[in-house]
Amino acid sequence: MVSAIQVVVPGTMLGRMMSCARFLGYGLTPVGSLLGGLIGRIDLRFPAVFAGVLVLVALATVLPAPRNSSRRA
């Protein structure tokens, strides 16, 4: 993802964009831990299943974006 950001974002905004990406990545970690803990109280297998489904949904949602950005590059 970092390579895609570096290709798409102009050089003058690259530092700010990388800062935002790190902020969101590290900032949402406690939220994910809390959500995983709450789901894990139901059954310990549910967090892994939920994470897998979430990754597949995110991949299906974001998949067209790299194709479009690679065409522009």
Phi, psi and omega in degrees: 000326180297320179297319179296320178297318182293330180283319189276321187277135177297152184303326181289337182255359187298317180298317179294320180293319179294324176298316179296319180297317178294317180301313179293319181297311180282329182287331181270356179300314178297327178294317177296321177295317178296315179296318177297322178293320179293319178291325180292340177292333178288303178202142185289346177276337184298321180299321180292318179294316180298317179296319178297316179295319180297319178295318179295320178294317179296320178296317179294327181286321189264348186306319179294335185297312179296328178295316180293319182289327178289329176293321180290327182287000000 
